[in-house]
Each structure stands twice: as C-alpha cells, then as structure tokens.
Amino acid sequence: MGKIKMETGVVVITLTATVYRGIIRETHSSRIGFCGEYNKEILSKMGDEFKKIYAGQIEAEYKGKSVKPDKIIYRVSTKSTECEMILNGK
C-alpha cells in the first residue's frame, strides 16, 4: 500500500440546499471550517458525510411545514489552502 500524501492547511466546506416550491426558490447555506492535516480523499468523504447530515436537517425542517417543497438540490463545495505553519510552530 502506498503512502498517502497529507497536506497541512485550512479547509472550508460549504453546504448549500436549494429548495424549490413552484416558482419560489429558497437557498440555505452552511459552512464548516478547520485547519490541520488532510488529503483529497479524506475531504471528499467528509463532504459526502456532511452532505447527508445537512440533507437530514433540511428535510426535517420542512416536515413540520404545511407547504411541501417540489424538490431539494444539495451541493457541497470544498476549498483548501495549504499553509506551512498553522499552530504552535507545527
């Protein structure tokens, strides 16, 4: 098994849900950020897991409402910036 290349930096994962009800469109957005070591595969898996959790939260929010959405579209965007030094000189 090959060695996984880890990068050090700051990561921001943006979760977006667009809710359609007829001609009305509502957009919800949430951001998660952290700094540390990561690789692209880990970020991809994290994005997928956060998307599932976010979808559950949005759908639970609309279950209690009298008007049901026609469709909900979820998107995940991951941005990373590599840094040499983050905390405590590491």
N, C-alpha and C positions, 0 to 999 in steps of 0.2 A: 504494500500500500504506500503510495506517495505521500510526501509531507504536504500538509495543507498550508498554503501561504496565508498568514494572518497579517492584517493591516491594522494600524493604530490610527484612530481619528474620531471625528464627530459624525454621528448619523442622525438624520431626521426622517421619520416615516410619516407620511401624510395619508390619512384615510379619508376618502370622500364618498358620500352617498347622495345620489340624485334621485329624488322621489317624484314620480310623475302621477298627477291626478287630472285627467282630461288635458286641458291646455295649460294647467298650472304646473310649474316645476319648482321644487324646493331643494336646496342644496345644503347638506350638513357636512361639516369638515372637522377633523380632529388631528392633532399632531402628537407624536411620541418622539422624544429625543434622548440620546445617550452618548457617552463618549467611552472609548475603550478599544479592545481588540475585536476584530470581526473579519469575516471573509464574505465573498459574494453569495456563496451557497447558504450560509447562515442567515444573511439578510433576506434572501428570497423566502426561506422557510418561515422566518419571523413575520415577514409581510403577509404571507398566506394565513398564518395563525391569527394575527391581529385583525385581518380582514374578516375571518369567521366570527370572532368575538364582536367586532363592530357591527356586523350584519345582524347578529342576535340582539344587540342593544337597540338598533334602529327598528327592527321588526317588532320588538317588544313595545317600543314607544307607540307604534301605530296600531297595535292590537286594541288598545284602550280607546281609540278614537272612533267616532261614528262613520267617518268617511274613510274608506279603504283606498290605498294607492293602487293605480293600474299596474305600475311596475317600479322596481327599485334597481338602480345600477350602482355597483360598488367599484371603486378604483383605489389602487394603492400606488403611491409614488415613494421611492426611496432615494434619498440624496446623501452622499457621504463625502467628507472632506478629510483627506489624510493629514495628520499632524505628527511631527517628530516628538514633541513634548506635550503631555496633557496635564498630568497632576504629579506633584511631588518629584519632579525631575525624571519621571519614568518615560 
